[in-house]
């Protein structure tokens, strides 16, 4: 899918270059086009050897994400954001994707406004810090980071209606994206490895099933609230073992994507320095970790407390506390779905944009916990440094996450913005 999208984008740019009156076209583009992006060099160091053969103790690579924004007549615009990743450690992490490639137009609708996006885009829903339960439009680009927050571009028609009554978003989605997974040489994987070429779908339309989604959001004084619904192909697969007929026989995991329906609620109450947050979903049609069909409810309840100028400085300190609950218990597909999250973010508000983050996610079902530390700082107008560390503790006592028990790492990346 990603290769087809990239070829289509290359063809589009080739057609633009052949527009008659190239001098006029070049002048028109120079006045209306803005290009920006980033190039990153990254290395990850794993202090422990991998749990499976073939896994390395060091991984390095390069990535690039660039956005071209072209504004047409009447405020219409076209945005394209290709992404490329090269990884020296895991061939499956070397990949390309179109994060965005959409046409945008808008206008008045009575006392309100309407906006239409056609193409490939990314949409985020949610208010929680540790996880985002309601965020379901885009597929997870899991090879990018184990926190599952990076998303693949999704083909869609996205209509937004807004007015004094709130904001209503309607989505038509097709061209389902398969979740990316580490390969045999990659970290953050189980055994057997996942073979995306053997993915199956509950729907006879497979990846071309038309998914429908909608979200209503509004603000009532200190309360910001969003109500969402999704009906279509799940972004989260279940897995079935498959034996590949070769010599010697090889076992792999084949992803399977069910048809689900999800209702979501996200809310935030802001009262001075205190932000109270809630995310909750009700999902039907999916399967649990034991591959049994089970409807379930999950929620995240928590808050954020902001301290301005702690210790008589210009800094800002944010403290987080969240309770994650999934009523499937140990049968939840996420081993850390029933956890307590505590975290803190310190922004120095200096000329270099320095900030620190420290968090821990502690499972209430097992003894497993994950520590996460991050440091960010601009080195110049264009160059910035990002350092992070993720440590897995007590994972070897829990069979659901034992495969990644030795995947604690330190990551360093230099990012050049243009």
N, C-alpha and C positions, 0 to 999 in steps of 0.2 A: 504493500500500500504506500509506504513512504517513498519508495522509488518511483512509483507512478505519479505521485503528487509532485515530486521534484522535477520529473521530466515535463510534466504539464506546465510547471512554473517556468522552466527554461524556455519552453516553446512560447509562452506568453511574452517573455522579455525579448525573444528573437523577433516576434511580430511587431513589438513596439519599436524595435530598432529599424524596421523596414517601412515605417510610416513615411509617406511622401512628404517632401519638404523637410528633410532631416535637420537642416539648420534651424528652421522654425520649431520643430519638435524638440530639439536639444535645448533651445532657449526656453520653451514652454516648461520642459521638465526641470531645468535648473531653477526656475522661479517657483515651482510648485512641489518639488520633491525634497524630502529631508531623509538623510540616511544616518543611522546611528547603530551602535552595537557594541559587542565586547568579544575579546579573544582571551582565553584562559589557559594557563599551563598548570597542571595539577599533578601532585604525587600523593600516594597513600602508602603508609608504612604499617604493616601488621606485625606486632611484637611476637605473636605466637604463630606457629606453623598451622596450615589449614587442616580442617577435620577430614578432608577428602584428598585423594591423590590428584596431582596436577595443579593444585592451588598454590600460587606464589605468595611470597612474603612482602612483595613490593609491586606497586602498580603506578604507572605514570601515563599521562596523555595530554592531549590538546582538545579544546572545544572552541567553537565559534558560533555566535548567534548575532545576526544582523537584521535590522528592520529598515525597510524602505517604505516611506509614507508619501503618497502622491495625492494631492488635493486637486480635485477637478472643479468644474463650474458648479455654482449653486451650493457649495459646501460638500458635495459628494467627494468621497475619497476611496482610495485603495491602499491597503496595508498588506505587506508580505514580510514574514519573519522566518527564514530558513535557519535550521540548526544542524550543526555537524559535530560529531564527536569521534576522535581517534583514541583508542586505548591500547597500550602496549601489552597489557596483561591478559585481557579477555576479549577475544574476537567478537563475542556477542555484544559487548559494550560499545564497539565501534559501529555507529549507526548515524543515519540522517533522518530528519523529520521536518515537516513544515509546521511550525508552531502556529503561524497565522498566515492566511492568504484570503482576505475577504474584502468585498465591496460594501461600503456603508453609505446609506442615504437617509435623510430625515426630513421632517416637515411638521406642520401644525395639524392638530386633530382637535377641533373645537377649542376648548379652553386649555387643552394640554398639548402634548407633543407625541410624535411617533418616531421610531428609529428602526431601521431594518439593516441587518448584517447578513450577507450571503457569502458563504465560502467556508474557510477553515479558521477556527478561532479557539481561544481558551476562555473559560468562564469559571470563576471561583465563587463558591458559597461557603459561609461559615464564620464563626467568631472565636472558636476555641483555639488554644495554643498547642496542646499536645497532639491532637488529631482533628480531623474535620469529617464528621459523620455525614453531613448533608451534602457534601461536595461530590456530585455524581456525574456531571455532564462529560467530563474528560477522562480518558484512560490514564493510568499511572505509568510513567516512564521509570520503571523500577530500577533499571540498570544505572540510572543517573545518581540515585542516592537511596539508601535503605529506609529513609524516613518517609518515602512514598509521597512526597509533596510536589515533585516535579511531574508535569502532565504533558501528554502528547496532544497535538492539534486534532480537533474533531470537526469533520464536515457538518455543517448545520445551516438552517435558516433560523435566524434569531430576531424576533419582533418584540420591541419594547414600546409600551404605551404608558405615558406618565401624565399626572395631573395632581390637583390638590387632594384627590382621593388616594394617591399612592402610586406605586409602580407595578405594572404587570408585564412579565416576560413570558413569551411563548416560544417553544423550541420544536423544530422538526429535525431529527438527527438520523443519518444513515452512514454507511461506510464505517462500521464498528472497528475500532482499533484494538488489536491484541496487546495485552500487557507485555512489556519487555521483561526478560528474565536473564540472569547471569548464565554464562555457558560453563563448560566443564572446567575451564581454568579460572573462572571467576569466584570471588568470595560472595558471602551473603546468600548461599544456596544450600538446598538440601540434597539428598540422594534418594532416587535417581535425579538427573537433571531434567529440566522442562524442555520439551521439544515443541516449539510453537508451530512447526509445520504440520503437526498432528492435532491441532486444535479443532474442536467440534462445537456445534451450536444446537440448542434445543429447537430453535426456529428453523423451518425449512428454507427460509430466505437467507440463513446464515448471517454474514456480516452486513448484508444489504437490507435487513429488517429495518423498518421505519420506526424509530423510537420517538416518543412524545414526552415533553416535559414542560412544566410551567412553574412560575414563582411569583408570589405577590409579596411586596414589601412596603412598609410605611413606618413613619415615626410618630409617636404620640408622646410629646414632652420628652422625658428622659429615656423612653423606651423605643428601641429600634427592633422591629420584628420582621421575620420572613417566613412565609409558608410555602412549601414546595411539594411537587409531585413528579414522579418519574415512572414511566411505563415502557418497558422495552428490555433490551439485552443487558445483562449485568456487566459491570466493569470488573467485577471480581470473579475470577474463575475458580471452579473446583478442579480436582485432578484425579485422573485414573491411570494406574500403571499399565504400560503397554510393553510387550516384548517385541523388539525389532528382530526380524528374521534375517540374521546374518551369522557369520562364524567368527568368534563365538557370539551367542545371543546377547543382546544388549537390552536392558530395561530402561525405559524413559517414562516421564510423566506427561500425559496428554491433557492440556487444559480443556475444560468444557464450560461454556457460557450459557446459563439458564435465562429464561424470561422471568423478570421480576417486576414487582410494583413497590415503589417506596414513597412514603409520605414523610416529609421532613419539617422540622420547626427549628429556627435559630432566632435567638433573642439576646439583646444586650441592654442593660439598664445602666446609665451613666449618672452617678451622683457625686459630683466633685471629683475627688481622687480615686473613688471606688467604681469599678466596672464589674457588674454581675453578668455572667454569661451562661447561656444554655443552648445546647444542641441536642435534638432528639429525633430518632427515626423509627418508623415501623415498616419492616420489609417482609414481603410475602413472595413465595415462589422459589427461594434459593435453598441451598443445601448447607448443612453444617460441616464441621471437620470430619465427622464420621460418614459423610456422604449421604446422610438422611435428610429428606426435605423437612425443613423446620422454619416456620415463621417466627420472627423475633422482634424485640424492641431493644434499642440501645440508646444511651444518653451520655452526655457530658455536662456536668454542673460544676461551675467554678467561678472564679473572679480574679480580678487584677487590681492591685493597689499601687498607685503612682505616688512616689515621693519626689517632689521638686526641690533641688538644691540640697541633697543630703550632705552632712558634714561640712556645711557652709561652703559648698562648691557650686559650680554652674551645671552640675550633672543632673541627670534624671534617672531614678531607680524605679523599675517596675517589678513587682512581686506577683507571682502566679501560683494559684492553687486550683486543681481540678480533680474531680472524681469521675472516672470512666466506668460505665456499667453496661454489660451485655447479658441479657437474661438467658442466653444459651450456656453460660458458665464455661466450663472447660471444653465444651464442644464448639465454642466460638472459633471462627476461622482465623482470627487474630489472637495470638497467644497472649498479648498484652491488652486485650479488650476490657478486662476488669482490673483496673489499676488506679493508683493515686499518682498524680503528677504535681511536682513542686518545682518552681523555677524562678530565676531572677535575671533581669537584663539591666545593665548599667550603661547608659550613654553619657560620654564625657562632654558632649556638645562643644568639642574643640574644633579647630580649623581642619583637622584630619578626619573628623567623623568617627572617632574611636568608640567602639562599643564592645561589651563583653556579655556573654550569656552562659548561664549554668543551669542545668535542669536534670531531674531524675524522674524516671517513670518506674514505679514499684508495683509489681503485680500482686493482687490480693488473692489470686487463685493458686499461685506457686511462689517459690522463693526468688523468682527471676526479677532482675531490675536492670535498667539501662541508664547510665550517666552520659550526659552530653555537655560539652564545653565548647564555646566558640569565641573567636576574637577577630574583629574586623577593623581595618585602618587604611585610610587613603595615604599612599606614599607620595603622590603628586596629583596634579589635576587629572591625569588620565590613568594612573597606575594605583591599584589597591591590593592589599594583602588580606587573605582569609585563612585562618587556622582553626581547625576543629579537631575534637577528639571524641570518640564514642567508645564507651567501655561497657561490656556485657559482664554482669556479675551473677554468680550462682546459676548460670544457664545450664550447666552440665547435670543439675539435679532434675531438670524438667525435660521430658522426652520431646515435647512439642517444639522446643527451640534449641535442642542440643546441637543440631547441625551448624548453627551459627555461634556457638559458645566461644569459639576461638577467633572470631572475626572482629574483635576490638581493634581500633585503628587510630592513627594520627594522620590527618590530611592537611596539606599545605597547597594553596593555589595563589598564583599571581594573575591578576585580571587587568587587562588593558581595555579601557573604554574609549570609543571614538564616536 
